[in-house]
Amino acid sequence: MKLTEADLKRFEEEGYLFLPSLFSLDEAAMLLAEAQAIYGQEREEVWRESSGVARTAFAAHTYSEPYRRLGRHPRLVEPVEQLLGEQLYMHQFKINAKAAFDGEVWQWHQDYGTWQRDDGMPEPRAMNIALFLEEVTPANGPLLFIPRSHQQGVFEAGHDLETTSYPLWTLDRETVSKLAQEGGLEAPVGPPGSVVMFHGNLVHASPPNISPFSRTIVYLSLCAVSNHITKHTRKEWIAHRDFTPIEPLADDCLGELVEARRARAAE
């Protein structure tokens, strides 16, 4: 899959790109069912909110066939290769849940700020590309972006170890307020199967989900192979150490699984 010149220009200017309905509803539904099964497992890779509901599941591409395929899907890998100009490796893979009523906040932060401080990633030549598995609405904890904030480099941040179950390098209110006054706030919303990709320095967050509707998003953190991390302070299933270039699969790699499951259900 290739981005258009208009896509490339928007990404450069705004720091993110929203691609509605890039995957089918069937593909998203199959991945959601797999995510829910993973959340029900007692694994160290599954982190939970204070209420006990799942917050995120790391490294699912290493123990789930549908997610192994998603991690090599051309609709996700090829646009990032196009933007970074070289082959990629998987720096991080996570399935983030925002459970109905109980999904907690993700504070204001930059992803590259964490990758640089915790993992020794040399340059911001990595980004997230995210797939909605459920409809994301203004009410169920959508991602909030500050457009163009990626153009100002890495901001000072404090290491928040208390607000949620997941430690994060977070920005202070003064910085966020100033950036939002300059760039505004945007929240991509859309149906299951939609994709959003965003620069590693783009300032973003997401509010708690107090609605009765859950929200699940898969994130592939893809890094240029030449820009691989140099510190191994976090567990390998959080910050991967396999820098082998990703070889994309065929475009119908998820569709094959959808059809196979449908055939089994009909037997």
N, C-alpha and C positions, 0 to 999 in steps of 0.2 A: 504494500500500500504506500502511495506517495502523497505527500502534502502538496497543495497548490502554492503558487507564488503568493496569493492572498493570505493563505494559512501561515506561511513562513513570515510574512510581514507582520501579521497580527501577533504572532508569538513573540517576535523580536520586540515589538512595541509594548505589548500588554503583559507579557510574561507567562501567558497561559493560552490554551486553545481548547475549546469545547466542541466535541464531535457527537451530536445526538444520534442515538440508535445505530451505532456502528456495529453492534452485535445484535443478533436476533433475540426475541423474547424467549425462545426455546433454549438457546445457548445460555442466557442469563439465568433462567429457571433451573437448569441442570447444575450450574455452578453454585447457585444459592442452596439447593438441596445438599450439595456436597459440603458447603460451608457449615450448614446447620449440623450435619453429622460430625464434622470436626470439632465444633464448639461443644458437643456433648462428650468429647473424649477428655480423659484426665492426662494431659500431656504438658510438659514443661513449656512447650511453645505456645500454649493457650493462656493468655493473661486475662484476668477477670476484674470487673468493677468491684467496688466495696460491697455492692448488693449481691455479688456472686454471679451475675450474668457475664457473658463473654464480652471482652473489650477488643481483643485482637488475637489473631492466630498467625504466628510467624512461620515462614519456610514451608508452607503447605505444598509447594512445588516439589519438595523432596520426599513426600510421603503420600501424595494423592495424584492419581493419574490425570484426572481432569485439570488439576492445577499445574501439573508438569507440562501439559500441552499448552495451557494458557501462557505459561512463562516463556514459551517459544513461539507464540502466535505472531504471524507476520503483521496483523493489524495493529499490534502494540510495539513490536520490536523495530519494524522498518521505519516508521516516522521518527523515532528517536535516533536511529542510525543516520537518517537524513539530516537531522538537526546538528548532531555532534560530529558527523563526517567520518566515523569509523565504527568498527564492530564494538559490541557491548558485552558486559558481563552482568550478572544479577548481583547487585550489592545487597538488596533486601527485598523480601517478598512478604506481604502481610495482608490479611483479610480483616478489615476493621468493621466492627459492628457498632451500631447505635441502637441498642435495644429500646423498644417502646417503653416510655416512662422512666427508664433507668440508665439510658446512655449518657455518659458523663462528657464533660468538656474536653476539647483539645485546645490548649492555650495558644496564644499568638507566638509564632516561631518561624524560623527558616530551616528547611531540611538540611541544606548544606552547612549551616552553622553547627548542627550536630555531627554531620559526617566529617567535618573538618576537625572539630575539637575531640570527638570520641574515637574516630577511626583513622585520623591522619590522611584524609583524602586531599590530594594536593591542590586541585582546582575545582570550581563548580561546573565540571563537565560531566554532570549526572543530573537526572531529573526523575520525577515521578510521573507515571502514566497510570491513570485510575479508571476502573470499570465499575459502573453502577450495577449492582445485582438486584436492587429494588428501586422503586421510584424514589427519587430525591425531590423533596418539596421544600418550600420556605419554612415548613413547620416541624420537620423531623431531623433537624441538626445538620443542615447542608454545610459544605465547605464555604468559608468566607475568604475571599482574596482581596488584597490591596493591589490593584493594577499598577504596573510600572515600578513597584517597589524593588523588583529584582535588579534594577539599574543602579542601585546605590551600594552594592557590595554587601559585606557581612556586617551586621550590627552587633554591638555589645549585647550580651545576654547573661541571664542568671540561670543557674542550674536548679530547676524546681523539682524537688524530690518528695513533695508533700501533697500537692493538689490532687493528683490522681495516682493510680497504681503504676503509671509509666513515667519514668524520669525524663525531663525534657528541658532543653536550653530555651528559655522563654524571653520575650522582649518586654520592656517596661511600658507602662501606660502612656508615658509622655512620648516615647518613640512611635507607638502605634497610633496615637492621636494625631501626631504631626503628619505621618504618612497617609493616614486616611483623609485628612483635610486636603492633601495634595492630590491623591489618586482616587479617592472614593472607595466604596466597597461593592463587590459583586459576589453573587452566589449562584453558580451554575446549577440549574435544576432541570430534571428531565426523567424520561422513562428508563426502566431497566435496559441494559445494553448500551447506554450512553458512555462516552469516554471523555475524560478531561486530562490533559497533560500540562504540567507546569514546571517552570524553571526552579532549580534548586535553591535560588535566593529569593523567590517570591514569598513575601510575608503572608501567612495564612493561619486560619484557626477553624474551629467549628464549635457551635454552642451545644449545651446539653439537649437531649431529646426528651421533652416532657409530653410529647404527643403519644397517642396510642398506636402509632405506625412506626415500625422498625425501619432501619436504613443500613444497608450493608454495601461496602465498597472494597474492591480488591486493588491493592497498590503494588505495582512493580517499580522498584527503584533501580533504574538502569544506568550504568556508569561506563564511560569510555574505557576500553581495556588498558590504554596507556596511562590512565588516571587512577589506577587501582589503589586501594587503601594501603597504608604503611604501618598502622598500629592495630594490634589485635587485642584490645582491652575488653571488648564486648564478646559475648558468646557467639560462636560461629553461626548459629541459626538466627542471630539478629543481624550481624554484619558478616556477610559471607567472604570466604577466603579462596574460593575457587574462581580464578580469573579467566577461565576458558571462554572464548568467544561464543556467544549464543548463535546457534544455527537455526533459523526459523523453520517451522514445519509448514505443511500445506495449509491453505486458507480454510479448508473444510475439516481440519483436525478435530475441532469440537463438534461439528455437525455429525461426524462419524459416531461419536459417543452418544449423542442425542438419539440418533437412529437406532443404535444398538440397544439402548435402554428401552426405547419404545417397542422394539421387536420383542424383547424379553417380557415386557409387561403384557403383550398381546398373546403370549403363549398360554 
